Amino acid sequence: MTFTYPAIFTPKKDGPGFHVVFPDLECCEAEGPDLEDALDNAMDALYNWISVELEDENGYFPPQTDPEDMELEEGAFVRNIMTRIKFLPDSD
Protein backbone atom coordinates (compact mmCIF):
# COMPACT_ATOMS: atom_id res chain seq x y z
CA MET A 1 0.00 0.00 0.00
CA THR A 2 1.09 3.53 -0.67
CA PHE A 3 0.41 6.36 1.78
CA THR A 4 1.01 10.05 1.10
CA TYR A 5 0.65 12.90 3.58
CA PRO A 6 1.67 16.56 3.47
CA ALA A 7 4.52 17.63 5.73
CA ILE A 8 5.45 21.16 6.77
CA PHE A 9 9.19 21.89 6.72
CA THR A 10 10.12 24.86 8.92
CA PRO A 11 13.68 26.20 9.17
CA LYS A 12 15.01 25.95 12.72
CA LYS A 13 15.32 29.26 14.52
CA ASP A 14 18.25 28.19 16.70
CA GLY A 15 20.61 27.05 13.96
CA PRO A 16 20.76 25.18 10.68
CA GLY A 17 18.27 22.51 9.80
CA PHE A 18 14.56 21.89 9.57
CA HIS A 19 11.75 20.78 11.83
CA VAL A 20 9.08 18.70 10.05
CA VAL A 21 5.48 18.19 11.14
CA PHE A 22 2.71 16.12 9.60
CA PRO A 23 -0.35 18.21 10.53
CA ASP A 24 -2.75 15.32 9.88
CA LEU A 25 -0.84 12.73 11.93
CA GLU A 26 -0.77 13.12 15.70
CA CYS A 27 2.77 13.17 17.14
CA CYS A 28 4.40 12.51 13.76
CA GLU A 29 7.41 14.81 13.55
CA ALA A 30 11.01 14.78 12.36
CA GLU A 31 13.99 17.06 11.95
CA GLY A 32 17.36 17.18 10.33
CA PRO A 33 20.48 19.34 10.11
CA ASP A 34 19.80 19.97 6.42
CA LEU A 35 16.95 19.50 3.96
CA GLU A 36 18.15 16.10 2.74
CA ASP A 37 18.35 14.64 6.25
CA ALA A 38 15.07 16.26 7.27
CA LEU A 39 13.39 14.68 4.24
CA ASP A 40 14.88 11.24 4.99
CA ASN A 41 13.83 11.50 8.64
CA ALA A 42 10.33 12.63 7.63
CA MET A 43 10.00 9.58 5.39
CA ASP A 44 11.08 7.34 8.30
CA ALA A 45 8.66 9.06 10.68
CA LEU A 46 5.76 8.60 8.26
CA TYR A 47 6.64 4.94 7.71
CA ASN A 48 6.79 4.30 11.46
CA TRP A 49 3.53 6.15 12.14
CA ILE A 50 1.69 4.20 9.43
CA SER A 51 3.20 0.90 10.63
CA VAL A 52 1.92 1.46 14.17
CA GLU A 53 -1.57 2.31 12.90
CA LEU A 54 -1.63 -0.79 10.70
CA GLU A 55 -0.81 -2.98 13.71
CA ASP A 56 -3.67 -1.46 15.70
CA GLU A 57 -7.00 -3.20 15.26
CA ASN A 58 -8.70 0.22 15.24
CA GLY A 59 -6.00 2.01 13.24
CA TYR A 60 -7.11 5.37 11.90
CA PHE A 61 -5.81 7.08 8.78
CA PRO A 62 -7.05 10.67 8.68
CA PRO A 63 -7.83 12.39 5.40
CA GLN A 64 -5.11 14.58 3.94
CA THR A 65 -5.33 18.31 4.46
CA ASP A 66 -5.09 20.36 1.27
CA PRO A 67 -1.71 22.18 1.42
CA GLU A 68 -3.43 25.37 0.27
CA ASP A 69 -5.47 25.31 3.50
CA MET A 70 -2.39 25.20 5.74
CA GLU A 71 -1.07 28.27 7.53
CA LEU A 72 2.71 28.41 7.30
CA GLU A 73 5.30 30.32 9.28
CA GLU A 74 7.67 32.53 7.34
CA GLY A 75 10.19 30.38 5.45
CA ALA A 76 8.16 27.18 5.86
CA PHE A 77 7.01 25.06 2.93
CA VAL A 78 4.92 21.96 2.31
CA ARG A 79 5.98 18.75 0.58
CA ASN A 80 3.99 15.57 0.14
CA ILE A 81 5.81 12.61 1.66
CA MET A 82 5.09 9.12 0.40
CA THR A 83 5.81 5.75 1.93
CA ARG A 84 5.07 2.23 0.76
CA ILE A 85 4.37 -0.68 3.02
CA LYS A 86 4.47 -4.15 1.59
CA PHE A 87 2.26 -6.77 3.16
CA LEU A 88 3.84 -10.20 3.33
CA PRO A 89 1.94 -13.42 3.96
CA ASP A 90 2.28 -14.85 7.44
CA SER A 91 4.97 -17.51 7.67
CA ASP A 92 3.28 -19.83 10.16
C-alpha positions in Angstrom: 0.0 0.0 0.0 1.1 3.5 -0.7 0.4 6.4 1.8 1.0 10.0 1.1 0.7 12.9 3.6 1.7 16.6 3.5 4.5 17.6 5.7 5.5 21.2 6.8 9.2 21.9 6.7 10.1 24.9 8.9 13.7 26.2 9.2 15.0 25.9 12.7 15.3 29.3 14.5 18.2 28.2 16.7 20.6 27.1 14.0 20.8 25.2 10.7 18.3 22.5 9.8 14.6 21.9 9.6 11.7 20.8 11.8 9.1 18.7 10.1 5.5 18.2 11.1 2.7 16.1 9.6 -0.3 18.2 10.5 -2.8 15.3 9.9 -0.8 12.7 11.9 -0.8 13.1 15.7 2.8 13.2 17.1 4.4 12.5 13.8 7.4 14.8 13.5 11.0 14.8 12.4 14.0 17.1 12.0 17.4 17.2 10.3 20.5 19.3 10.1 19.8 20.0 6.4 17.0 19.5 4.0 18.1 16.1 2.7 18.4 14.6 6.3 15.1 16.3 7.3 13.4 14.7 4.2 14.9 11.2 5.0 13.8 11.5 8.6 10.3 12.6 7.6 10.0 9.6 5.4 11.1 7.3 8.3 8.7 9.1 10.7 5.8 8.6 8.3 6.6 4.9 7.7 6.8 4.3 11.5 3.5 6.1 12.1 1.7 4.2 9.4 3.2 0.9 10.6 1.9 1.5 14.2 -1.6 2.3 12.9 -1.6 -0.8 10.7 -0.8 -3.0 13.7 -3.7 -1.5 15.7 -7.0 -3.2 15.3 -8.7 0.2 15.2 -6.0 2.0 13.2 -7.1 5.4 11.9 -5.8 7.1 8.8 -7.0 10.7 8.7 -7.8 12.4 5.4 -5.1 14.6 3.9 -5.3 18.3 4.5 -5.1 20.4 1.3 -1.7 22.2 1.4 -3.4 25.4 0.3 -5.5 25.3 3.5 -2.4 25.2 5.7 -1.1 28.3 7.5 2.7 28.4 7.3 5.3 30.3 9.3 7.7 32.5 7.3 10.2 30.4 5.4 8.2 27.2 5.9 7.0 25.1 2.9 4.9 22.0 2.3 6.0 18.7 0.6 4.0 15.6 0.1 5.8 12.6 1.7 5.1 9.1 0.4 5.8 5.7 1.9 5.1 2.2 0.8 4.4 -0.7 3.0 4.5 -4.2 1.6 2.3 -6.8 3.2 3.8 -10.2 3.3 1.9 -13.4 4.0 2.3 -14.9 7.4 5.0 -17.5 7.7 3.3 -19.8 10.2 
